[in-house]
Amino acid sequence: MSITTDAQALLPDLVALRRTLHAAPEVGLQLPATQATVLAQLEGLGLEITTGTDTTSVVAVLRGAHEGPVVLLRGDMDGLPVVERTGLEFASTNGAMHACGHDLHTAGLVGAARLLAARRDELHGSVVFMFQPGEEGYGGAKIMIDEGVLDAAGTRPVAAYGIHVTPGVPGVFAMRPGPAMASSSTLHIRIVGEGGHGSLPSSAYDPVPALTETVSALQSMVTRRFSVFDPVVLTVTQLSAGEAINVIPDSASLGATVRALSDESLETLAVETERIASGIAAAHGCRAEVEFDTVYPVTKNDPGTTAGAMMTLSDVFGPGRVQTMPEPRMGSEDFSFVLHEVPGTFVFLQATPAELDPATVAYNHSPRVLFDDSVLGDQAAALAALALSHLGVPASA
């Protein structure tokens, strides 16, 4: 039977698994209940399993009957500190939520493991299944790399794949070569002056106007120092200064999230933010302390691997269900750490419930976001097919 037929036979079990995970999300790097659920789901598949030391990760290696390359498939497992407001029968009640669809990613990867384990005798090579905690700002992929996930099968993967659900017409896959998602950086600026009485600003070095000028200058920098064809997003989300209404504070601070689509832009951002903040602070008789830290690098899809992925998924699901993304997304993803080490592709799978309008539904990270878990069979089949494209087995087998 075909990979899609086998996957649809697994669908009821995968839906049940997804809903179990959805009802009890865990946040961060330590997901003991989620890890236990995944380990139970992998029992009996003949996989070589190791667990993380600094995280509750799971790495499972499937060795085919024949020699060949290694392919890595990844699914992230963590939720978000969001109080769920979907009204689903299986909604979380513990104050956290799978608001980014990682419950589907985990269930889909379990399905891929089952599909590929059933084809072990035909596989020319091995598959590494990467069940990852801590994607939502904790850098779990980087920790797993440091702990050896890329060498789990003995040799490095020739390709790595991940699939992420997103709003849109259910069952449609989308990807693009090159930058697919932006880097994520944090910017913290502290303007240090000399406080005083609010009625006598001439006797102080007021950091507040220096900070407000810095906010405006940062926005202008984005439009003047960067090409519109290599976009940058800088959003100031935190402002802090003083507590007493009649006191000029000694210091004022801002925090911002910064997104970029190239390493060159990242390097320029680090230089320009320091230059602007220091210059404005000096003009006000103050000084600036600037911290620019990159949390996740740009998610870059390998062009050759992406072309192959589009061909494979078009063969399996039909060309009408595979699209090229017209532009990158300015969100970030820590699968980027894997793609900086291994050629691969990050794929989006649209999963808005059919009765809802994809143009108006809540987006990922919303407490009201909804995903149609009927896509799980196709998600599992797609991951398995992408692995099979490197292991000498047609997806129709």
NORBELBEL-V790766 format. One record per backbone hydrogen bond with DSSP energy under -0.5 kcal/mol. NH is the residue of the N-H (numbers start at 0). CO is the residue of the C=O. E is the energy in kcal/mol with one decimal. If there is no record, write none. Layout:
nh: [NH & NH]
co: [CO & CO]
e: [E & E]
This chain:
nh: [2 & 5 & 6 & 7 & 8 & 9 & 9 & 10 & 12 & 13 & 14 & 15 & 16 & 17 & 18 & 19 & 20 & 21 & 22 & 23 & 23 & 24 & 27 & 30 & 34 & 35 & 36 & 37 & 38 & 39 & 40 & 41 & 42 & 42 & 44 & 47 & 48 & 49 & 51 & 55 & 57 & 58 & 59 & 60 & 61 & 61 & 62 & 63 & 63 & 64 & 65 & 68 & 70 & 71 & 72 & 73 & 74 & 76 & 77 & 78 & 79 & 81 & 83 & 84 & 90 & 92 & 96 & 98 & 100 & 103 & 104 & 105 & 106 & 107 & 108 & 109 & 110 & 111 & 112 & 113 & 114 & 115 & 116 & 117 & 118 & 119 & 121 & 122 & 122 & 123 & 124 & 124 & 125 & 126 & 127 & 128 & 128 & 129 & 129 & 130 & 130 & 131 & 131 & 133 & 136 & 139 & 142 & 143 & 144 & 145 & 146 & 147 & 148 & 150 & 151 & 153 & 157 & 158 & 159 & 160 & 161 & 162 & 163 & 165 & 169 & 170 & 171 & 172 & 173 & 174 & 177 & 179 & 180 & 181 & 181 & 182 & 183 & 184 & 185 & 186 & 187 & 188 & 189 & 190 & 190 & 191 & 191 & 192 & 192 & 193 & 195 & 197 & 199 & 202 & 203 & 204 & 205 & 206 & 209 & 210 & 211 & 212 & 213 & 214 & 215 & 216 & 217 & 218 & 219 & 220 & 221 & 222 & 223 & 224 & 229 & 232 & 234 & 235 & 236 & 236 & 237 & 239 & 241 & 246 & 247 & 248 & 251 & 252 & 253 & 254 & 255 & 256 & 257 & 258 & 259 & 260 & 265 & 266 & 267 & 268 & 269 & 270 & 271 & 272 & 273 & 274 & 275 & 276 & 277 & 278 & 279 & 280 & 281 & 282 & 283 & 283 & 284 & 285 & 286 & 288 & 289 & 290 & 292 & 292 & 294 & 294 & 295 & 298 & 299 & 300 & 300 & 301 & 305 & 306 & 307 & 308 & 309 & 310 & 311 & 312 & 313 & 314 & 315 & 316 & 317 & 320 & 321 & 322 & 324 & 324 & 328 & 335 & 336 & 338 & 339 & 340 & 341 & 344 & 346 & 346 & 347 & 348 & 349 & 349 & 350 & 351 & 355 & 357 & 359 & 360 & 364 & 365 & 368 & 371 & 372 & 374 & 375 & 376 & 378 & 379 & 380 & 381 & 382 & 383 & 384 & 385 & 386 & 387 & 388 & 389 & 390 & 390 & 392 & 396]
co: [394 & 1 & 2 & 3 & 4 & 5 & 6 & 6 & 9 & 9 & 10 & 11 & 12 & 13 & 14 & 15 & 16 & 17 & 18 & 19 & 20 & 21 & 78 & 28 & 30 & 31 & 32 & 33 & 34 & 35 & 36 & 37 & 38 & 39 & 41 & 60 & 46 & 58 & 56 & 28 & 130 & 49 & 128 & 47 & 59 & 126 & 60 & 61 & 124 & 119 & 122 & 123 & 125 & 158 & 127 & 160 & 129 & 131 & 131 & 25 & 96 & 79 & 81 & 366 & 87 & 22 & 79 & 96 & 97 & 100 & 100 & 101 & 102 & 103 & 104 & 105 & 106 & 107 & 108 & 109 & 110 & 111 & 112 & 113 & 115 & 116 & 118 & 118 & 119 & 390 & 65 & 122 & 68 & 61 & 70 & 59 & 126 & 72 & 127 & 57 & 128 & 74 & 129 & 27 & 134 & 133 & 138 & 139 & 140 & 141 & 142 & 144 & 143 & 147 & 148 & 150 & 69 & 69 & 342 & 71 & 344 & 73 & 346 & 348 & 351 & 349 & 168 & 320 & 347 & 322 & 300 & 298 & 298 & 328 & 330 & 259 & 295 & 257 & 292 & 255 & 290 & 253 & 288 & 188 & 251 & 189 & 286 & 190 & 249 & 204 & 247 & 245 & 196 & 199 & 200 & 193 & 203 & 248 & 205 & 206 & 207 & 208 & 209 & 210 & 211 & 212 & 213 & 214 & 215 & 216 & 217 & 218 & 219 & 220 & 226 & 258 & 256 & 233 & 234 & 254 & 254 & 252 & 250 & 243 & 195 & 246 & 190 & 239 & 188 & 237 & 186 & 234 & 184 & 232 & 182 & 230 & 261 & 262 & 263 & 264 & 265 & 266 & 267 & 268 & 269 & 270 & 271 & 272 & 273 & 274 & 275 & 276 & 277 & 278 & 279 & 280 & 281 & 280 & 191 & 189 & 287 & 187 & 185 & 290 & 183 & 292 & 183 & 180 & 297 & 177 & 298 & 343 & 301 & 302 & 303 & 304 & 305 & 306 & 307 & 308 & 309 & 310 & 311 & 312 & 313 & 317 & 318 & 172 & 174 & 322 & 179 & 332 & 333 & 334 & 335 & 337 & 337 & 159 & 161 & 344 & 173 & 163 & 171 & 347 & 165 & 167 & 352 & 355 & 356 & 356 & 98 & 362 & 365 & 350 & 370 & 371 & 372 & 373 & 374 & 375 & 376 & 377 & 378 & 379 & 380 & 381 & 382 & 383 & 384 & 386 & 386 & 387 & 387 & 393]
e: [-2.0 & -2.3 & -2.1 & -2.3 & -1.4 & -1.0 & -0.6 & -0.8 & -0.7 & -2.1 & -2.8 & -2.1 & -2.3 & -2.8 & -2.3 & -1.9 & -2.4 & -2.6 & -1.8 & -0.6 & -0.9 & -0.6 & -0.5 & -0.7 & -2.8 & -2.2 & -2.1 & -2.4 & -2.7 & -2.0 & -1.9 & -1.5 & -0.6 & -0.7 & -1.6 & -2.5 & -0.8 & -2.6 & -1.5 & -2.1 & -2.1 & -2.9 & -2.1 & -2.3 & -0.5 & -2.9 & -0.6 & -0.6 & -2.2 & -2.2 & -2.1 & -0.6 & -2.0 & -2.5 & -3.1 & -2.2 & -2.7 & -3.1 & -0.5 & -3.2 & -2.9 & -2.4 & -0.6 & -3.0 & -1.5 & -0.7 & -2.4 & -1.8 & -0.8 & -0.7 & -1.8 & -2.3 & -2.0 & -2.9 & -1.9 & -2.1 & -2.2 & -2.1 & -2.3 & -2.0 & -2.4 & -2.5 & -2.3 & -1.6 & -1.2 & -1.4 & -1.9 & -0.8 & -1.1 & -2.1 & -1.4 & -0.8 & -2.3 & -2.5 & -2.8 & -3.4 & -0.6 & -3.3 & -0.6 & -2.7 & -0.8 & -2.5 & -0.8 & -1.9 & -2.6 & -2.9 & -1.8 & -2.4 & -2.3 & -2.4 & -1.6 & -1.5 & -2.4 & -1.4 & -1.2 & -1.5 & -3.1 & -0.8 & -1.1 & -2.2 & -1.4 & -0.6 & -2.7 & -1.8 & -0.6 & -2.5 & -1.5 & -3.2 & -2.7 & -1.6 & -2.5 & -3.4 & -1.3 & -1.5 & -1.5 & -3.1 & -2.6 & -2.5 & -3.0 & -2.5 & -2.5 & -1.9 & -2.6 & -0.5 & -3.2 & -0.6 & -3.1 & -0.6 & -3.7 & -2.2 & -1.4 & -2.8 & -1.8 & -1.9 & -1.5 & -2.4 & -0.6 & -0.6 & -0.7 & -2.1 & -2.5 & -2.2 & -1.7 & -2.1 & -1.8 & -2.5 & -2.4 & -1.5 & -2.0 & -2.5 & -1.6 & -1.1 & -1.4 & -2.9 & -1.6 & -2.4 & -2.6 & -0.5 & -0.6 & -2.1 & -1.9 & -2.5 & -0.6 & -1.3 & -3.0 & -0.6 & -1.9 & -3.2 & -2.2 & -2.0 & -2.4 & -2.3 & -2.6 & -3.2 & -0.6 & -0.7 & -1.7 & -2.2 & -2.1 & -2.8 & -2.0 & -1.4 & -3.1 & -2.5 & -0.9 & -2.1 & -2.8 & -2.1 & -2.3 & -2.2 & -2.5 & -2.4 & -2.4 & -1.8 & -0.9 & -1.0 & -1.8 & -3.2 & -2.1 & -2.5 & -0.5 & -2.7 & -2.4 & -0.5 & -2.7 & -0.6 & -1.7 & -2.0 & -0.9 & -3.1 & -0.6 & -2.6 & -2.6 & -2.3 & -2.0 & -2.4 & -2.4 & -1.8 & -2.7 & -2.8 & -1.9 & -2.2 & -2.0 & -2.9 & -1.8 & -1.9 & -1.4 & -2.8 & -2.7 & -0.6 & -2.5 & -1.4 & -1.3 & -2.2 & -1.2 & -1.6 & -2.4 & -2.0 & -2.9 & -0.6 & -3.0 & -2.5 & -2.9 & -0.5 & -2.5 & -2.1 & -2.2 & -0.7 & -1.8 & -1.1 & -3.0 & -2.0 & -1.2 & -2.9 & -0.8 & -1.6 & -1.3 & -0.5 & -2.6 & -2.6 & -2.4 & -2.7 & -2.3 & -2.3 & -2.8 & -2.4 & -1.9 & -2.8 & -1.8 & -1.8 & -0.6 & -0.9 & -1.4 & -2.1]
